[in-house]
Amino acid sequence: MTSYLPGLPSFGQPPVIRRLLSYKKAQDEDDPEQKWSEKAVKSLVKKLKKTGGLQELEKAITSHGGQTTSCVTIPRSLDGRLQVSHKKGLPHVIYCRLWRWPDLQNHHELQAIDTCQFAYNLRRDDVCINPYHYMRVESPVLPPVLVPNNLQNIPAACSPPYPDEPTHSPENVTFPDNVTFPDNVTFHQNDHYSTSSYFPDTPSPVTPVTYSASDDCRTNGLDGSPGPSNMGSVSGVSSPFSSASVLSPTSLSPQAADAYADAQLVTYCEPACWCSVSYYEMKNRVGEVFNASKPTLTIDGYTDPSSAERFCLGLLSNIHRDPVIEQTRRHIGKGVKLTYVGGEVFAECTCDKSIFVQSQNGNMRNGWHPTTVCKIPPGCYMKIFNNQEFANLLLRSVSEGYESVYQLTQMCTIRISFVKGWGAEYRRPAITSTPCWIEIHLNGPLQWLDKVLTRMRAPSETQVHSNT
């Protein structure tokens, strides 16, 4: 029989609370969150006594998911969060962290099982907090790229997937106003805001109706299956991210097959720091590059010291700072939160003002021009990169030649401006005209591209000029 939680007084507590606490993960009597966890369990027991779900919860926890259990529900609050003592959080995240994954960061890492009828994302009046009705979203295994050694014998398949940077201002859209969602899309509510907003996990690839104008790495296995994915689709709409497989010489022309005779597999490695962030004011970079090693990174305008999960812009100085920049910096506030989970990157506007995002990966998913700038209002988030989609593009681009692969480096750079937008609908034509903005480099995809390009060998200068 499992022993009760050490260091926790047994007197004065109902047996059911002691039993539930005994199954808490990461039990540590010196844990500063211990008392809060006890209050969270007491609060839950009080609610479940009214709904009769205590027995089902105990069955799920004591069997560690080994027995089939039904939903264990509590009423959903107005803002979707549960307050326990001085802290607020999403209820399913709180109890999944308590009984299954103590290192759980946020709701992006959770996906409800198919049989859960009251999953949090369904937005019903009651929400299921059964920790065994949710799965941890794992990073999908990316397919290796078969890279030939001699590209001169490979005929060009088609033009590169991305055009050069246009000389005119990029188009503008507002998220989610310019996104058409399928009928079965689920709506989510922000962790930190009570305002109801659209929070699609993956917008469908549609054409918008309105336009306004390290070597430390983890190598993916070669025979693993992709983890859970939320990649959505709309019937009848062709997505640019359709599935691709490793190129095989048997499916190529005789010329291309010769080039692939000595091809090598180039695999993806997960770097220690998944992204690097640079902060700019107009054309000037301010401060040092911030390397993110944690799955969640908040970039805000406050003056606290930066940490592994937080990049504070308030302390950074710039001798070229003018009154417009100063005024804009005052409105950055809580800024933007970046989350990297399950091979996907999300940008969430936690600022009181909108942020403006330029992400080629996100734009292609929605059928927009690659350079489109998307406005994300406060309290909303958007998926801005997907490793699996990028892998499919890379697999196709290898057969198209060196330049086509090199073009994908643009997709690995994401730009976000605070408060002020740029593009055809704004008086600022380029992001370098905005007062405060950041540039994000996705290190994993960039390092993968570097290894592929090194293997492919760059064409000579004369070859480049002859192609142009």
C-alpha positions as CSV (number, residue, x, y, z in Angstrom):
1,M,0.0,0.0,0.0
2,T,1.3,3.5,-0.9
3,S,2.5,5.4,2.1
4,Y,1.0,8.7,3.0
5,L,2.8,11.9,2.1
6,P,5.8,12.3,4.4
7,G,6.0,15.5,6.4
8,L,2.3,16.1,6.2
9,P,0.3,16.0,9.4
10,S,-2.3,13.3,9.3
11,F,-4.5,14.6,12.1
12,G,-7.4,16.9,11.2
13,Q,-7.5,15.8,7.6
14,P,-10.3,13.6,6.1
15,P,-9.0,10.3,5.0
16,V,-9.9,11.0,1.3
17,I,-7.6,14.1,1.2
18,R,-4.8,12.1,2.8
19,R,-5.2,9.3,0.2
20,L,-5.3,11.8,-2.7
21,L,-2.2,13.6,-1.4
22,S,-0.3,10.4,-1.1
23,Y,-0.3,10.0,-4.9
24,K,1.0,13.5,-5.5
25,K,4.0,13.5,-7.8
26,A,7.4,14.9,-6.7
27,Q,6.6,14.5,-3.0
28,D,9.0,16.7,-1.0
29,E,8.3,17.9,2.5
30,D,10.5,20.9,1.8
31,D,8.5,21.9,-1.3
32,P,7.3,25.5,-0.9
33,E,4.2,24.6,-2.9
34,Q,3.2,21.8,-0.5
35,K,0.6,23.8,1.4
36,W,-0.8,25.2,-1.8
37,S,-1.1,21.6,-3.2
38,E,-3.0,20.6,-0.1
39,K,-5.4,23.5,-0.5
40,A,-5.9,22.6,-4.2
41,V,-6.9,19.0,-3.2
42,K,-9.2,20.3,-0.5
43,S,-10.9,22.6,-2.9
44,L,-11.4,19.8,-5.4
45,V,-12.8,17.4,-2.9
46,K,-15.3,20.0,-1.7
47,K,-16.5,20.4,-5.3
48,L,-16.6,16.7,-6.1
49,K,-18.7,15.9,-3.1
50,K,-21.4,17.9,-4.8
51,T,-21.1,16.1,-8.1
52,G,-20.2,12.6,-6.9
53,G,-17.0,12.3,-8.8
54,L,-14.7,11.4,-5.9
55,Q,-14.8,7.7,-6.4
56,E,-14.1,8.0,-10.1
57,L,-11.1,10.3,-9.4
58,E,-9.6,7.9,-6.8
59,K,-10.1,5.0,-9.2
60,A,-8.2,6.9,-12.0
61,I,-5.3,8.0,-9.7
62,T,-4.9,4.7,-7.8
63,S,-4.9,2.6,-11.0
64,H,-2.5,5.1,-12.7
65,G,-4.9,5.1,-15.7
66,G,-4.9,1.3,-15.8
67,Q,-8.7,1.2,-15.5
68,T,-11.2,3.0,-17.7
69,T,-12.7,5.9,-16.0
70,S,-15.3,8.5,-16.9
71,C,-15.0,12.3,-16.8
72,V,-14.5,13.9,-13.4
73,T,-16.0,17.4,-13.7
74,I,-16.2,20.6,-11.9
75,P,-18.1,23.8,-12.9
76,R,-16.3,26.0,-15.3
77,S,-15.7,29.6,-14.0
78,L,-16.4,32.7,-16.0
79,D,-12.8,33.1,-17.1
80,G,-12.1,29.4,-17.3
81,R,-9.6,29.5,-14.5
82,L,-9.6,28.0,-11.0
83,Q,-8.4,30.1,-8.0
84,V,-6.8,28.3,-5.1
85,S,-5.6,30.6,-2.4
86,H,-3.5,33.4,-4.0
87,K,-2.9,31.6,-7.4
88,K,-5.1,31.1,-10.5
89,G,-4.7,28.6,-13.2
90,L,-6.5,26.3,-15.6
91,P,-8.1,23.4,-13.6
92,H,-7.0,20.6,-15.8
93,V,-3.4,21.9,-15.8
94,I,-3.3,22.2,-12.0
95,Y,-4.4,18.6,-11.4
96,C,-2.4,17.0,-14.3
97,R,0.6,18.7,-12.8
98,L,-0.3,17.5,-9.3
99,W,-0.9,13.8,-10.1
100,R,1.0,13.1,-13.4
101,W,3.5,15.7,-14.7
102,P,5.0,18.0,-12.1
103,D,7.1,19.7,-14.8
104,L,4.0,20.6,-16.9
105,Q,4.4,24.1,-18.2
106,N,1.0,25.1,-19.6
107,H,-2.1,23.9,-21.5
108,H,-0.3,23.7,-24.8
109,E,1.4,20.5,-23.6
110,L,-1.9,18.8,-23.0
111,Q,-4.3,17.1,-25.4
112,A,-7.6,15.4,-24.3
113,I,-8.2,11.8,-25.2
114,D,-10.9,11.1,-27.7
115,T,-13.4,9.8,-25.2
116,C,-13.3,12.8,-22.9
117,Q,-16.7,14.5,-23.2
118,F,-15.9,17.5,-21.0
119,A,-12.4,18.4,-22.1
120,Y,-11.3,21.9,-21.3
121,N,-11.1,22.9,-25.0
122,L,-14.7,22.0,-25.6
123,R,-15.8,25.0,-23.5
124,R,-18.7,23.2,-21.9
125,D,-20.3,24.3,-18.6
126,D,-18.4,21.7,-16.8
127,V,-14.7,20.8,-17.3
128,C,-13.0,17.5,-16.8
129,I,-10.1,17.4,-14.5
130,N,-9.4,13.7,-14.6
131,P,-5.6,13.6,-15.1
132,Y,-5.8,10.4,-17.1
133,H,-8.2,12.0,-19.7
134,Y,-5.3,14.1,-21.0
135,M,-2.1,13.1,-22.8
136,R,1.2,14.9,-22.8
137,V,1.9,16.3,-26.3
138,E,5.3,15.0,-27.4
139,S,7.6,16.3,-30.1
140,P,6.9,14.5,-33.3
141,V,9.8,12.5,-34.9
142,L,10.9,14.3,-37.9
143,P,11.9,12.3,-41.0
144,P,15.5,12.4,-42.0
145,V,16.5,14.1,-45.3
146,L,18.2,12.1,-48.0
147,V,20.8,14.6,-49.4
148,P,22.7,13.9,-52.6
149,N,26.4,14.8,-52.9
150,N,26.3,16.0,-56.5
151,L,23.5,18.3,-57.4
152,Q,24.7,19.1,-60.9
153,N,22.9,16.1,-62.4
154,I,19.6,16.9,-60.8
155,P,17.2,18.9,-63.0
156,A,15.4,21.8,-61.3
157,A,12.0,20.6,-60.3
158,C,10.3,23.9,-59.9
159,S,10.9,27.4,-58.6
160,P,11.8,28.0,-54.9
161,P,8.8,27.9,-52.5
162,Y,9.4,31.5,-51.5
163,P,9.8,34.6,-53.6
164,D,12.5,37.2,-52.8
165,E,11.5,39.9,-50.3
166,P,9.2,42.3,-52.2
167,T,10.1,45.9,-52.6
168,H,6.5,47.0,-51.7
169,S,5.0,47.0,-48.3
170,P,3.7,43.6,-47.0
171,E,0.0,42.8,-46.8
172,N,-1.8,43.0,-43.5
173,V,-4.3,40.7,-41.8
174,T,-5.9,40.6,-38.4
175,F,-6.0,37.3,-36.4
176,P,-8.5,35.8,-36.2
177,D,-10.7,38.1,-38.2
178,N,-9.2,37.0,-41.5
179,V,-9.2,33.3,-40.7
180,T,-12.2,31.1,-41.6
181,F,-12.5,28.2,-39.2
182,P,-14.2,24.9,-39.8
183,D,-17.5,24.1,-38.1
184,N,-15.9,21.8,-35.6
185,V,-13.2,24.2,-34.5
186,T,-12.7,24.5,-30.7
187,F,-12.4,27.8,-28.9
188,H,-10.1,28.4,-26.1
189,Q,-9.8,31.0,-23.4
190,N,-6.5,32.6,-22.3
191,D,-4.7,31.6,-19.2
192,H,-4.2,35.2,-18.1
193,Y,-7.2,37.1,-19.5
194,S,-10.9,36.7,-18.9
195,T,-11.7,38.1,-22.4
196,S,-13.2,35.5,-24.6
197,S,-11.1,35.1,-27.8
198,Y,-10.6,32.7,-30.7
199,F,-7.8,30.3,-29.8
200,P,-7.6,27.8,-32.6
201,D,-4.9,25.2,-32.2
202,T,-4.3,25.2,-36.0
203,P,-6.0,27.6,-38.3
204,S,-7.2,25.9,-41.5
205,P,-5.3,26.6,-44.7
206,V,-7.6,29.0,-46.4
207,T,-7.4,32.1,-48.4
208,P,-8.3,35.1,-46.3
209,V,-11.4,37.0,-47.4
210,T,-10.0,40.5,-46.9
211,Y,-6.5,41.9,-47.4
212,S,-5.7,45.4,-46.4
213,A,-3.1,46.2,-48.7
214,S,25.4,23.4,-29.9
215,D,26.1,20.6,-30.7
216,D,24.3,19.3,-27.6
217,C,21.3,17.8,-29.3
218,R,18.7,15.0,-29.2
219,T,18.6,13.2,-32.5
220,N,15.2,12.0,-33.6
221,G,15.0,8.3,-34.3
222,L,14.6,7.1,-37.9
223,D,11.8,4.7,-37.4
224,G,9.6,6.4,-34.7
225,S,6.1,7.5,-35.3
226,P,5.1,11.2,-35.0
227,G,3.5,12.2,-31.7
228,P,0.1,13.7,-31.3
229,S,-0.6,16.5,-33.7
230,N,-3.3,19.1,-34.0
231,M,-2.6,19.9,-37.7
232,G,-6.0,20.8,-39.0
233,S,-7.4,20.6,-42.5
234,V,-10.5,21.7,-44.4
235,S,-12.1,19.3,-46.9
236,G,-11.4,20.3,-50.4
237,V,-8.6,22.7,-49.5
238,S,-5.1,21.8,-50.6
239,S,-2.5,22.5,-47.9
240,P,1.1,23.4,-48.8
241,F,2.2,21.2,-45.9
242,S,1.1,17.9,-47.4
243,S,2.9,14.8,-46.3
244,A,6.3,14.0,-47.9
245,S,8.5,11.0,-47.7
246,V,12.3,10.5,-47.9
247,L,13.3,10.7,-51.5
248,S,14.3,7.4,-53.1
249,P,16.4,6.9,-56.2
250,T,13.8,4.5,-57.6
251,S,11.3,7.3,-57.9
252,L,13.7,9.7,-59.6
253,S,15.0,10.1,-63.2
254,P,18.1,8.2,-64.2
255,Q,20.2,11.5,-63.9
256,A,18.8,12.2,-60.5
257,A,19.3,8.6,-59.4
258,D,23.0,8.8,-60.1
259,A,23.3,11.9,-58.0
260,Y,21.6,10.1,-55.1
261,A,23.8,7.1,-55.4
262,D,26.0,8.3,-52.5
263,A,23.3,10.3,-50.7
264,Q,23.4,10.5,-46.9
265,L,20.6,10.9,-44.4
266,V,20.7,14.1,-42.4
267,T,18.7,14.0,-39.2
268,Y,17.2,16.7,-37.0
269,C,18.8,17.5,-33.7
270,E,17.1,19.4,-30.9
271,P,19.5,22.1,-29.7
272,A,20.0,23.1,-26.0
273,C,18.5,26.5,-26.8
274,W,15.5,26.3,-29.1
275,C,15.5,30.0,-30.2
276,S,17.6,33.2,-30.1
277,V,15.9,36.5,-29.6
278,S,17.3,39.9,-30.6
279,Y,15.6,43.2,-29.6
280,Y,15.6,46.2,-32.0
281,E,14.6,49.9,-31.8
282,M,14.1,51.0,-35.4
283,K,17.2,49.8,-37.2
284,N,19.4,49.5,-34.1
285,R,19.9,46.3,-32.2
286,V,19.8,46.9,-28.5
287,G,21.4,44.6,-25.9
288,E,22.7,41.1,-26.3
289,V,21.1,38.2,-28.0
290,F,18.9,36.2,-25.6
291,N,19.1,32.4,-25.9
292,A,15.9,30.5,-24.8
293,S,16.5,27.1,-23.2
294,K,13.1,26.7,-21.5
295,P,9.9,25.8,-23.4
296,T,8.2,29.0,-22.4
297,L,9.7,32.5,-22.8
298,T,8.1,35.8,-21.8
299,I,9.4,38.9,-23.4
300,D,8.1,42.0,-21.5
301,G,8.9,45.7,-21.0
302,Y,9.6,45.5,-17.3
303,T,12.9,46.2,-15.5
304,D,13.3,43.0,-13.6
305,P,16.5,41.0,-14.2
306,S,16.1,38.5,-17.1
307,S,16.0,34.8,-16.3
308,A,15.8,31.5,-18.2
309,E,12.1,32.0,-18.8
310,R,12.0,35.8,-19.1
311,F,13.6,38.4,-21.3
312,C,13.0,41.9,-19.8
313,L,13.5,44.8,-22.1
314,G,13.0,47.6,-19.6
315,L,16.6,47.8,-18.4
316,L,18.1,48.0,-21.9
317,S,19.6,51.3,-22.9
318,N,20.0,53.0,-26.3
319,I,21.6,56.4,-26.9
320,H,19.6,56.7,-30.1
321,R,16.3,56.4,-28.4
322,D,13.8,59.1,-29.3
323,P,10.4,60.1,-27.7
324,V,8.4,57.8,-30.0
325,I,10.4,54.8,-28.9
326,E,10.2,55.8,-25.2
327,Q,6.4,56.1,-25.5
328,T,6.1,52.8,-27.2
329,R,8.3,51.0,-24.6
330,R,5.8,52.2,-21.9
331,H,3.1,50.2,-23.6
332,I,5.0,46.9,-24.0
333,G,3.9,45.8,-20.5
334,K,3.5,42.1,-20.3
335,G,4.6,41.8,-23.9
336,V,4.5,38.5,-25.7
337,K,4.8,34.9,-24.5
338,L,6.5,32.3,-26.8
339,T,5.8,28.6,-26.2
340,Y,7.7,25.7,-27.8
341,V,5.9,22.4,-27.3
342,G,5.3,19.3,-29.4
343,G,7.5,20.7,-32.2
344,E,5.3,23.8,-32.5
345,V,5.9,27.4,-31.6
346,F,3.0,29.7,-30.4
347,A,3.0,33.5,-29.9
348,E,0.6,34.8,-27.3
349,C,-0.2,38.5,-26.9
350,T,0.0,39.2,-23.2
351,C,0.3,42.9,-23.7
352,D,-2.6,45.4,-23.4
353,K,-1.8,46.4,-27.0
354,S,-1.7,44.3,-30.1
355,I,1.5,42.7,-31.5
356,F,2.3,42.3,-35.1
357,V,3.8,39.0,-36.4
358,Q,5.5,38.1,-39.6
359,S,5.9,34.3,-39.9
360,Q,6.3,32.6,-43.2
361,N,5.3,29.3,-41.8
362,G,2.1,30.7,-40.3
363,N,1.4,32.6,-43.4
364,M,1.7,29.6,-45.7
365,R,-0.6,27.6,-43.4
366,N,-3.3,30.2,-43.8
367,G,-2.8,30.7,-47.6
368,W,-1.4,34.2,-47.2
369,H,1.5,35.8,-49.0
370,P,4.8,34.8,-47.2
371,T,5.6,38.4,-46.1
372,T,2.1,39.1,-44.7
373,V,2.1,40.8,-41.3
374,C,-0.6,39.5,-38.9
375,K,-2.1,41.6,-36.1
376,I,-2.7,39.6,-32.9
377,P,-5.0,41.4,-30.5
378,P,-4.5,41.2,-26.7
379,G,-5.4,37.9,-25.2
380,C,-5.0,35.8,-28.4
381,Y,-2.3,33.5,-29.5
382,M,-1.4,32.0,-32.9
383,K,0.8,29.1,-34.0
384,I,3.7,30.6,-35.8
385,F,5.9,27.6,-36.6
386,N,5.5,23.8,-37.0
387,N,8.6,21.5,-37.2
388,Q,6.7,18.8,-39.1
389,E,5.4,21.2,-41.7
390,F,8.9,22.6,-42.1
391,A,10.4,19.0,-42.5
392,N,7.9,18.3,-45.3
393,L,9.0,21.5,-47.1
394,L,12.7,20.6,-46.7
395,L,12.2,17.1,-48.1
396,R,10.7,18.6,-51.2
397,S,13.1,21.5,-51.5
398,V,16.2,19.2,-51.6
399,S,15.1,17.8,-55.0
400,E,14.8,21.4,-56.3
401,G,18.3,22.4,-55.6
402,Y,20.6,24.4,-53.3
403,E,18.8,27.7,-53.8
404,S,15.4,26.2,-53.0
405,V,16.8,24.8,-49.7
406,Y,18.6,28.1,-48.9
407,Q,15.3,30.0,-49.3
408,L,13.9,28.1,-46.3
409,T,16.2,30.0,-44.0
410,Q,13.8,32.9,-44.3
411,M,11.1,30.7,-42.7
412,C,13.2,30.1,-39.6
413,T,13.3,33.9,-38.8
414,I,10.1,35.4,-37.2
415,R,9.7,39.1,-36.5
416,I,7.3,40.6,-34.0
417,S,6.7,44.3,-33.4
418,F,5.1,45.7,-30.2
419,V,2.2,48.3,-30.3
420,K,3.0,49.7,-33.8
421,G,2.4,47.7,-37.0
422,W,3.9,47.9,-40.4
423,G,2.8,47.1,-43.9
424,A,0.4,48.3,-46.5
425,E,-2.2,49.4,-44.0
426,Y,0.3,51.4,-41.9
427,R,2.5,54.4,-42.5
428,R,5.5,52.3,-41.6
429,P,6.5,50.2,-44.7
430,A,9.1,48.0,-43.0
431,I,9.6,46.6,-39.5
432,T,12.8,48.6,-39.2
433,S,10.6,51.7,-39.1
434,T,8.7,50.5,-36.0
435,P,9.9,51.7,-32.6
436,C,10.2,48.3,-30.8
437,W,10.5,44.9,-32.3
438,I,12.2,41.5,-31.9
439,E,13.7,39.0,-34.3
440,I,13.5,35.3,-33.4
441,H,15.8,32.7,-34.9
442,L,14.7,29.1,-34.6
443,N,17.9,27.3,-33.9
444,G,16.9,23.7,-34.5
445,P,15.5,24.2,-38.0
446,L,18.4,26.6,-38.9
447,Q,21.0,24.1,-37.8
448,W,19.3,21.4,-39.7
449,L,19.3,23.5,-42.9
450,D,23.0,24.2,-42.3
451,K,23.9,20.5,-42.2
452,V,21.8,19.9,-45.4
453,L,23.3,22.8,-47.2
454,T,26.8,21.8,-46.2
455,R,26.2,18.3,-47.6
456,M,24.7,19.7,-50.8
457,R,27.6,22.0,-51.6
458,A,26.9,25.5,-52.9
459,P,27.0,26.0,-56.7
460,S,29.8,28.0,-58.1
461,E,29.4,31.8,-58.7
462,T,29.1,31.2,-62.5
463,Q,26.3,28.7,-62.0
464,V,24.4,31.1,-59.8
465,H,24.7,33.9,-62.4
466,S,23.7,31.5,-65.2
467,N,20.6,30.5,-63.4
468,T,19.6,34.1,-62.9
